[in-house]
Amino acid sequence: MMCEDPEKFFEYTRLYVDKFVTLTNMVKDRLVKRSCLTTITVEEQLAITLSYCNALWEVLYEKYLQPPTPERWAHIKSEFNNSPYKSGTKFYNYKHFYSIILMAVCDADYKFTLVHIGAQAAILDDTINTPKTDVLHETGKSLPCFFVADEAFPLRKNLMRPYPRKIANKEQLIFNYRLSRGRLMIENNFGILASRWRILRKPIIAHPKTVDSIIKATVVLHNFLRTVRANDSYFHNIVDNENQSGEVTPGLWRTEIDGFENIQCQGSRNYSHEVTRIRDELCIYFNSSAGSVPWQDGMI
């Protein structure tokens, strides 16, 4: 199939032939050592991804999903000012089925930079080496670097969430819109993940440890493909596209059913005066001549 019908091969593996060969060469040694089925080729083993998810994770993680260094965080921030954040739910959830939390951060190139798979965890603590503060160039004010979250998450010094919509004024609604543009990155990343790896489009019937391995493999494969095939036409058709007027054309992933569910509300809604001040400063900036975009008034 790989040589005779490349399109069919892509539909089956979600990998182009050249990248499948590259990936095979990377994991070959681990798969050969683990297999006693000498009549099955390495290529056939790799195509049965489920059985070899751990090998994919072990080989690809170090190169394609290492925790960012301070220098890498600075580079990510330079690509876009709002590095986004999102997540998913725990084993038995409020909808009465079993689920696993996938918490993740991505960069402006749709590559995951941090993931945590399993139970609720604080992946945005002081151990991740993010820059502590930065200056809004036009105002000269120093504010902490932060991740972007939705309404399910608490407001923190390093985690920015929208104002409550029901009581927000015009300026705050504009702030919410600007924040949502950053969140589109991680929303699209989850959409790409489920679109390419179809096992994520429906409930997975497997032991939680097996599900963890499946998810880990899809995440590192996603980063592998974003790195080695950044101009993938499949990718560009899937994601949302925004024109110069701020209008968003929904990506094809939004028309597909996936197995992801939004997380329930996390943490307290009692915010300190300091974090409230930081959000208000950003709100002022987004509504100023220095920090606004021409179309934002028409988006609320």
C-alpha positions in Angstrom: 0.0 0.0 0.0 2.8 2.4 0.9 4.2 2.4 -2.7 1.2 1.4 -4.7 -1.3 3.8 -3.3 0.2 6.7 -1.2 -3.2 8.4 -0.8 -4.7 5.3 0.7 -1.7 4.9 2.9 -2.1 8.4 4.2 -5.8 7.8 5.0 -4.8 4.7 7.0 -1.8 6.0 8.9 -2.4 9.8 8.8 1.3 10.1 7.7 2.8 10.8 4.3 5.1 8.1 3.0 8.3 10.0 3.4 7.6 10.9 7.0 6.5 7.4 7.8 9.9 6.2 6.5 11.7 8.8 8.6 9.7 7.8 11.7 10.3 4.1 11.1 14.0 4.7 11.0 13.8 6.6 14.3 11.9 3.9 16.2 13.2 0.8 14.4 15.7 -0.3 17.1 13.2 -0.2 19.9 10.6 -2.1 17.9 12.9 -4.8 16.8 14.1 -5.4 20.3 10.6 -5.7 21.7 9.2 -8.0 19.0 9.6 -11.7 18.7 7.4 -11.8 15.6 10.1 -12.0 13.0 7.7 -12.6 10.2 6.2 -9.1 10.7 8.3 -6.2 9.2 9.1 -3.1 11.1 6.9 -1.1 8.8 3.9 -3.3 9.5 4.6 -3.1 13.3 4.7 0.7 13.1 1.4 0.8 11.2 -0.3 -0.9 14.2 0.3 2.2 16.3 -1.5 1.2 19.4 0.9 -1.6 20.2 3.9 0.7 20.0 2.7 4.0 21.4 5.3 3.9 24.2 8.1 3.5 21.7 6.9 6.5 19.8 6.8 8.6 23.0 10.2 7.5 24.2 11.9 8.3 20.9 10.1 11.5 20.0 9.6 13.1 23.4 13.2 14.3 23.9 13.4 16.1 20.6 9.8 17.2 20.0 8.3 17.9 23.4 11.0 18.9 25.8 10.0 21.5 28.5 11.1 24.9 27.2 14.1 26.6 28.5 13.9 30.3 29.5 15.4 31.1 26.1 12.8 29.0 24.3 10.0 30.7 26.3 11.3 34.1 25.3 11.2 32.9 21.6 7.7 31.6 22.0 6.6 34.9 23.5 8.2 36.8 20.6 6.0 34.8 18.1 2.8 36.0 19.8 2.2 37.9 23.0 -0.4 35.6 24.4 0.7 32.0 24.7 -2.5 30.0 25.2 -3.7 27.3 27.5 -6.5 24.8 27.7 -7.6 21.4 29.1 -9.9 18.5 29.2 -11.5 16.3 32.5 -10.8 13.5 35.0 -11.6 9.8 35.1 -15.4 9.9 36.0 -16.9 13.2 35.0 -20.1 15.1 35.5 -21.5 13.6 32.3 -21.3 10.1 33.9 -18.6 8.6 31.7 -14.9 8.0 32.3 -12.5 10.6 30.9 -8.8 11.6 31.2 -7.5 15.2 31.6 -5.3 16.5 28.8 -3.8 19.8 29.9 -1.6 21.5 27.3 0.2 24.6 26.2 1.1 25.4 22.6 3.2 27.9 20.7 2.3 30.1 17.8 3.3 27.4 15.3 0.7 24.9 16.6 3.2 22.8 18.4 2.6 21.6 22.0 5.2 22.9 24.4 3.9 21.4 27.7 1.4 18.6 28.2 0.1 16.7 31.3 -2.0 13.6 30.7 -4.0 11.9 33.4 -5.3 13.6 36.6 -5.6 17.3 37.4 -2.1 18.8 37.8 -0.5 22.2 38.2 1.6 22.4 35.0 1.8 26.2 35.2 3.8 26.4 38.4 7.1 28.1 39.1 9.2 25.2 37.7 8.5 25.9 34.0 11.1 28.7 33.6 8.8 31.3 32.0 10.0 34.9 32.0 8.8 36.7 35.1 7.9 40.1 33.7 8.0 42.0 30.4 7.4 45.5 29.3 4.5 46.6 27.2 6.6 48.5 24.7 4.3 51.4 24.0 3.4 52.1 27.7 6.6 51.2 29.4 4.7 49.3 32.1 6.1 46.0 33.4 3.6 43.1 33.6 4.1 39.4 34.2 4.1 36.9 31.4 1.0 34.8 31.4 -0.9 32.0 29.7 -4.4 32.4 28.3 -7.3 30.4 29.7 -11.1 30.3 29.3 -13.8 30.9 31.9 -13.2 27.4 33.5 -10.0 28.5 35.1 -9.2 30.9 37.9 -7.5 34.2 37.4 -3.9 34.1 38.5 -0.7 36.1 38.0 0.5 33.7 35.3 -3.0 32.7 34.0 -5.3 35.2 32.3 -9.0 34.5 32.0 -11.9 36.7 30.6 -14.1 39.0 32.6 -17.5 37.5 33.4 -19.5 38.3 30.3 -22.8 39.0 32.1 -21.4 42.0 33.9 -18.6 43.1 31.6 -18.6 46.6 30.1 -17.6 47.4 26.5 -13.9 47.8 27.3 -13.9 44.4 29.1 -15.8 42.7 26.3 -13.0 43.9 23.9 -10.5 42.5 26.3 -12.3 39.2 26.3 -12.3 39.2 22.4 -8.6 39.9 22.3 -8.0 37.1 24.8 -10.1 34.7 22.7 -7.9 35.3 19.7 -5.0 33.9 21.6 -7.1 30.9 22.8 -7.9 30.0 19.2 -4.3 28.6 18.9 -4.8 25.9 21.5 -8.4 25.2 20.4 -7.2 24.6 16.9 -4.3 22.4 18.2 -6.8 20.1 19.9 -8.9 20.2 16.7 -6.0 19.2 14.5 -5.1 16.4 17.0 -8.5 14.9 16.8 -8.9 15.4 13.1 -5.6 13.7 12.2 -5.7 10.9 14.8 -9.3 9.6 14.5 -9.1 7.4 17.6 -9.6 10.7 19.5 -13.0 11.3 17.8 -14.9 8.9 20.0 -14.6 7.1 23.4 -11.6 4.8 23.6 -12.4 1.4 25.0 -9.1 0.6 26.8 -7.4 0.6 30.2 -6.5 4.2 31.4 -2.8 3.4 31.1 -3.3 2.4 27.5 -5.3 5.5 26.8 -2.4 7.6 28.3 0.0 5.9 25.9 -2.3 6.5 23.0 -2.6 10.2 23.8 1.1 10.6 24.4 1.9 9.1 21.1 -0.6 11.3 19.2 0.9 14.4 20.9 4.5 13.7 20.0 3.5 12.6 16.5 1.7 15.9 16.1 4.8 17.9 17.0 6.9 15.6 14.8 4.7 16.4 11.8 4.6 20.1 12.6 8.4 20.2 12.7 9.3 18.1 9.6 6.3 19.1 7.4 5.4 22.7 8.5 3.8 23.5 5.0 1.5 20.4 5.1 -1.5 21.2 2.9 -3.6 18.9 5.1 -2.9 21.2 8.1 -3.7 24.5 6.4 -7.2 23.2 5.4 -8.0 22.0 8.9 -7.2 25.2 11.0 -9.2 28.4 11.4 -8.0 31.2 9.1 -8.3 34.9 10.1 -8.1 37.7 7.5 -6.7 41.2 7.9 -10.1 42.4 9.1 -10.2 39.9 11.9 -12.9 37.7 10.4 -12.3 34.0 11.1 -13.1 31.3 8.6 -13.7 28.1 10.7 -11.4 25.3 10.0 -12.6 21.9 8.8 -11.9 20.3 12.2 -14.9 22.2 13.6 -17.3 20.2 11.3 -16.0 16.9 12.7 -17.0 15.1 15.8 -14.3 14.6 18.4 -14.0 13.0 21.8 -12.8 16.1 23.7 -15.0 17.7 26.3 -14.5 21.1 28.0 -13.3 20.9 31.6 -15.4 21.9 34.5 -14.7 25.0 36.5 -11.4 24.8 38.4 -10.3 26.6 41.5 -11.6 29.6 43.4 -13.2 32.7 41.9 -11.7 34.9 44.7 -8.9 36.9 43.1 -6.3 39.0 44.8 -6.1 42.7 44.2 -2.8 42.3 42.4 -4.0 39.9 39.7 -7.2 42.0 39.2 -5.0 45.0 38.7 -2.9 43.2 36.1 -6.0 42.2 34.1 -7.3 45.7 34.3 -3.9 47.1 33.1 -4.1 44.8 30.1 -7.7 45.8 29.4 -6.7 49.5 29.4 -3.9 48.6 27.0 -6.1 46.6 24.6 -8.5 49.6 24.4 -5.7 52.2 23.9 -4.4 53.5 20.6 -1.2 51.7 21.2 -2.7 48.3 21.9 -5.9 48.1 19.9 -6.6 46.6 16.5 -8.8 48.4 14.0 -11.7 45.9 13.9 -12.1 45.0 17.5 -15.1 47.3 18.2 -17.1 45.4 15.6 -16.4 42.0 17.2 -18.3 42.4 20.5 
